């Protein structure tokens, strides 16, 4: 069972922008080595923050409209949405400690929504 759900252009608004909890969006491509290296880390984060933060992925080759709309110039790019707004954006491999601190902050804000 996939922990990080794949979303398309068609369901991006519903799955991400209208989500009840914060959402981490991984913009990636299958051929991208750093993207493949990031995937297990995101899976672990998705397990740890289950029910507090949702993790999704968007393949930029299959869904170029999403990448274009959010001006994604390099991958992997992580976009973190809270209540439909981008609250964090990073490209490349994130610093795990800094990213955990961000996730802890947004997961805490999602409690009691």
N, C-alpha and C positions, 0 to 999 in steps of 0.2 A: 504494500500500500504506500502510495506516494504521500509524503508529509507536506512537501511543498507542491501546491497545486498549480498546474499549468492553466493560464488564462489566455484568451484570444482578444482581438480588437472588439469583437461583438459583445463579450461579457465583461470587459474591463471596467466599464462604468458601474455595473451592478456589483461585481466582485470586489472592486477596489474603492471606487469613489463613494459608494453607498454602504460600505461595510460598517458594521456596528463597532468593530475593534480596529486598532491601528493595523496597517498592512505594510509589509516589506515586499517590494517588487524587485525581483532579480531580472534584469534585462541581460540576456545571454545569447550565445549561439552554440550549436553542437560542436563546431570545429574549433572553438576557442579554448585553449589550454587553461588559462587562468579561470575561465568560467567553470570548467570541469573540476578544477582544484577547489573552488569556492563552494560547490554544491554540497559536499559532506558537512561542511561547517554550517551552512544554512539549514541542513536537515537536523543537525543537533540543536541549533537555536529554535527551530520550529517545534521540536519535541519539548524542549525546556519551557517555552513560552506558550504552549498549547492552551487555548481558551482565553489568552490575553492579547496575543499578537498573531495575526494571520500572515503566512508566508506564501507568496505566489511567484511564478516565473513566467516571463514572456520571451519567446524566441524571436529575436529581432529579424531573422531571415523570413520567418513565417508571418510575422506581424509588424511590418515596417512602419505602418501608420502610427503605432504607439511610440516607437523609437523616434520617429520624426516629430510627433507632437511634443514630446518632452526633450527635444534637442539632444538626443543621446549620440555622442560622437565617438565614444569608445566603450568597449565592454570588457569585463562585466561592469554594469552600472547598477547601483542599488538606489531605489527611491523609497523613502518611507513616508507613507501617508497617514494622517490622523484627521478624521472627520472630513475626508475628501481633499485635504490640503497637503502639499509636500512640506514635511518638517525636517527632512534630511535628504541629502543627495551626495553620493560618493561614486568614484570610478576606481576600478582596480580592486585589489584585495583590501578589505577594511582591516584596520587595527582591531584585533579581537577584543581587547580590553575596552577600548573606546566604544566599540559597537555594543558590547554588553551593557555599558553604562547608559547608552542611548536607549536600548531596549528596556532596561529596568525603569528608566524614566517614563517612557511611553506606556509600558505595561501597567505601571502604577496609576497613570492617569485614566486608564481604561476601566479600572475597578469602579463598580457602582454606576455605570452609565445608564 
